[in-house]
Every structure is written in structure tokens, then in C-alpha cells.
Amino acid sequence: MTKLSVNINKIATLRNSRGGDVPNLLQVAKDIQEFGAEGITIHPRPDERHIRYQDAYDLKPIVTTEYNIEGNPIDKFTQMVLEIKPTQVTLVPDSVDQLTSNAGWDTIKHQSYLQEVIAEFKNAGIRTSIFIDTDLKLIEAAAKTGADRIELYTEEFATQFEKGNKAGVKPYADAAILAHDLGLGINAGHDLSLDNIKFFKESIPNLAEVSIGHALISESLYLGLENVVNMYLHRLQ
């Protein structure tokens, strides 16, 4: 079964909009795990507009499932991850002022840099994943960085699926097959939703984990958080 990791950035966004501690990020993380999710994901950015760096530390004793921290490995991020030692770090090539992640790594151009960063995390016992597009040459290069997994950037799949083009999943399936053959684990995330997750899961062989935040929290406004988490778990079986 593919694991569900819930990205709680949007909970932090809502909290920060009014100051104070409502909704309580730590309690939401506890509840999401009690509802059955197998992981918690956060993506702190340098401006701390949603997840704050302190949140990452505060969540460490709260997350009893898999703890996945995403981000661009700038010095402050790297230091934080090495201190916290989450289950997994997912490297994302965001610029400092990026609204949301919109591209994967060029694992050819940045291969030596990624090798260096990944070695540091792996020496600390942290599983590493690289946010990446479906270009097969980039998948091949990702295997040479020392990463344990890739995370397929799924926005284009979601866009094509919404248009009714189910063939848009094929590049992702091809990338997953190659990655598996090269010894890489396969994660996925970005714009996955209740509408498209079942089809995506059934189309992608060896899909280990999906990280879902924006859609899941948005759907929960109508359907309730516990209900939505369980709807995702059912679709991922």
C-alpha cells in the first residue's frame, strides 16, 4: 500500500494569518496521525510565511509516523535537518521567494552539488529524496547522486487529468519504472487530490509514498479532516 504523508503547511498558513496558536499545528499533526495517515510533511521556507523553523523542531517529538521535511538545502535548512534528523528529507530547488514548488532538480547540471548535500544527510542516517520531473535523463542522473528516492512532481499529470487526458500519466509511469530499475524508491506530490489519486496510484508501479497538502486541507473544509484522510487511505489501498 502506498503511504499517505500529509503536508500541514496550510494549517500553519491559517494560524499565521491571525497570530496566536489557532489552529494548533502540533495538535493537528497528532490528529492526522490518529486518523491513520502514515506521515507528516512540512516545507519551511526562508520567509517562514507558513511553517516556521521552530515548528520543525516542535514537531519532532509529535510525529510518531514518518517525518518528511522538504526544502532547498540552503545552510539554515541543512543545519536544521541535521539537528532534527527526520525520517526523510526531500530536496526541492525553490528560490527564496517561491510561491510554491514548480520545477524539479536538473540532476545533470547540479549533480556534484546534490552528491555533496545528499552524502551529508545520509551520513546522518536521514533518507533522502529528490523532487524531480519525468525526464528520463534526469532520472538516470538522479540515481548517480546517491539519493534513496525521487519525488515525482505531479502538477502536469493533474492538469492533464482534469482535462480528461488520462494518457498524461504515462511519462510518470515510465519514470517510475526506470527509477525502480535503478534502485530508487518512488514518491510523488503536487496537485494530487481525491479526484485523481486513485487513478495515479493504480498507474504508477512501486509508488511508495504521496505527499498531499493543499488539496487535502481544502477538501477537508467541506468534508472534514478525519473523513478526508480516510478517503485518501481508501483510494491508496
C-alpha atoms as one frame of an Amber mdcrd trajectory, in Angstrom:
protein
   0.000   0.000   0.000   1.219   3.496  -0.856   1.777   5.618   2.252  -0.006
   8.935   2.762   2.067  11.796   4.165   0.010  14.898   4.895   1.628  18.269
   4.273   0.456  20.630   7.031   1.807  23.884   5.583  -1.718  25.214   5.040
  -2.570  24.710   8.704   0.395  26.931   9.549  -0.744  29.492   6.964  -4.148
  29.718   8.647  -2.571  30.010  12.089  -0.170  32.717  10.992  -2.934  34.792
   9.388  -4.275  35.742  12.822  -1.270  35.253  15.065  -1.589  33.144  18.166
  -1.887  29.390  18.017  -5.235  28.630  16.375  -5.366  26.175  14.754  -2.748
  24.424  16.853  -0.265  22.899  14.426   1.004  20.246  16.836  -2.487  19.060
  17.725  -3.439  18.856  14.052  -0.341  16.744  13.381  -1.288  14.417  16.248
  -4.858  14.141  14.985  -3.858  13.451  11.378  -1.716  10.553  12.550  -4.515
   9.233  14.764  -6.811   9.394  11.738  -4.477   6.936  10.004  -2.017   8.952
   7.927   1.415   7.335   7.773   3.436  10.530   7.717   3.620  14.292   8.259
   5.310  16.574   5.726   6.402  20.169   6.211   8.102  22.570   3.820   9.628
  25.502   5.723  10.682  28.419   3.541  13.193  31.130   4.422  10.492  33.780
   5.000   8.609  31.406   7.352   5.296  32.520   5.865   3.687  29.219   6.854
   5.822  26.587   8.602   8.342  28.249  10.895  11.725  26.748  11.582  10.726
  26.420  15.240   7.714  24.366  14.138  10.076  21.833  12.606  11.767  21.336
  15.973   8.481  21.326  17.911   7.021  18.647  15.645   9.934  16.231  16.168
   8.503  14.554  19.319   4.947  14.791  17.964   5.482  12.906  14.704   5.473
   9.216  15.562   4.983   8.104  11.950   7.290   9.250   9.118   8.574  12.797
   9.367   9.380  14.350   5.986  10.963  17.801   5.760  11.062  19.395   2.303
  13.090  22.349   1.148  16.013  23.869  -0.673  19.205  22.828   1.144  20.471
  26.295   1.974  22.731  26.413   5.032  19.963  27.190   7.554  17.752  24.402
   6.205  20.573  21.876   6.157  21.606  22.679   9.718  18.013  22.318  10.924
  17.519  18.943   9.215  20.791  17.580  10.583  19.767  18.623  14.093  16.234
  17.201  13.876  17.084  14.028  11.923  13.655  13.414  10.367  12.813  10.141
   8.646  13.263  11.760   5.255  14.494  14.988   3.716  13.115  15.925   0.305
  15.317  18.331  -1.629  13.393  20.931  -3.640  15.083  23.604  -5.814  12.896
  26.508  -4.668  14.090  30.078  -4.961  13.920  32.188  -1.797  10.675  33.937
  -2.816   8.985  30.944  -4.491   5.189  30.856  -4.044   5.064  27.078  -4.461
   7.319  24.415  -5.919   7.066  24.471  -9.708  10.042  22.511 -11.046  12.251
  19.592 -10.175  16.037  19.422  -9.983  18.269  19.407 -13.004  20.181  16.402
 -11.700  22.706  16.633 -14.533  23.649  20.283 -14.041  23.587  20.076 -10.239
  24.841  16.524  -9.830  28.046  17.251  -7.900  26.202  19.658  -5.587  23.480
  17.110  -4.910  26.033  14.364  -4.303  27.698  16.507  -1.645  24.453  17.509
   0.090  22.945  14.028  -0.042  26.089  12.437   1.374  25.888  14.772   4.360
  22.275  13.828   5.082  22.822  10.113   4.525  25.832  10.116   6.840  23.427
  11.393   9.497  21.075   8.464   8.820  18.411  10.513   7.031  16.650   9.064
   3.978  16.968  11.433   1.025  14.580  12.158  -1.817  14.910  14.496  -4.820
  11.972  16.471  -6.242  12.145  15.800  -9.983  10.372  15.950 -13.333   9.786
  12.916 -15.542  12.664  13.422 -17.999  14.316  10.006 -18.112  17.804  11.501
 -18.442  17.235  13.355 -15.178  16.024  10.140 -13.529  19.212   8.383 -14.649
  21.308  11.228 -13.266  19.343  11.173 -10.000  20.479   7.612  -9.412  24.085
   8.842  -9.510  23.574  11.425  -6.771  23.266   8.845  -4.012  19.616   9.675
  -3.302  17.405   6.966  -1.845  14.247   8.133  -3.596  12.823  10.572  -6.076
   9.603  12.540  -5.654   7.821  12.919  -8.970   6.485  16.463  -9.484   2.886
  15.746 -10.496   1.389  19.114 -11.449   1.365  18.315 -15.187  -0.357  14.982
 -14.543  -3.054  16.739 -12.501  -3.556  19.344 -15.219  -3.914  16.709 -17.940
  -6.192  14.537 -15.818  -8.531  17.470 -15.199  -8.734  17.953 -18.985  -9.701
  14.306 -19.394  -6.336  13.246 -20.806  -5.551  10.118 -18.810  -2.617   9.380
 -21.109  -0.864  12.214 -19.293   0.112   9.715 -16.619   2.349   7.712 -18.969
   5.534   9.794 -18.520   5.167   9.297 -14.763   4.753   5.556 -15.119   7.787
   5.393 -17.410   9.841   7.456 -14.967   8.771   5.241 -12.061   9.717   2.057
 -13.918  13.159   3.424 -14.738  13.691   4.737 -11.222  12.797   1.370  -9.723
  15.154  -0.394 -12.133  17.913   1.972 -10.993  17.274   1.183  -7.336  15.423
   4.372  -6.452  12.263   4.490  -4.346   9.334   6.461  -5.781   7.395   9.217
  -4.036   5.060  11.737  -5.654   3.409  15.028  -4.879   1.885  18.319  -6.071
  -1.774  18.839  -7.039  -2.750  15.276  -6.223  -6.342  15.212  -4.974  -9.279
  12.962  -4.146 -10.297  13.192  -7.804  -7.061  11.922  -9.305  -5.200   9.990
  -6.592  -6.762   6.563  -7.201  -6.010   6.647 -10.928  -2.485   7.896 -10.311
  -1.758   5.228  -7.714  -3.079   2.461  -9.955  -0.971   3.743 -12.872   2.377
   4.099 -11.088   4.215   0.894 -10.192   6.101   0.736  -6.892   4.703   4.031
  -5.609   5.973   4.201  -2.023   4.532   7.480  -0.764   2.477  10.505  -1.742
   2.719  13.870  -0.031  -0.527  15.861  -0.201  -1.309  19.192   1.415  -3.196
  21.923  -0.422  -5.914  19.735  -1.925  -6.365  17.623   1.199  -6.772  20.611
   3.513  -9.077  22.345   1.018 -11.243  19.239   0.670 -11.385  18.996   4.463
 -13.173  22.355   4.664 -16.202  20.649   3.142 -15.808  17.024   4.193 -13.885
  17.146   7.482 -10.247  16.315   8.125 -10.709  12.811   9.533 -13.075  11.853
   6.745 -10.757  13.159   4.019  -7.668  11.415   5.427  -9.583   8.140   5.409
 -10.869   8.781   1.885  -7.269   9.122   0.689  -6.212   5.997   2.571  -9.037
   4.044   0.942  -8.051   5.240  -2.545  -4.424   4.336  -1.903  -5.133   0.738
  -0.876
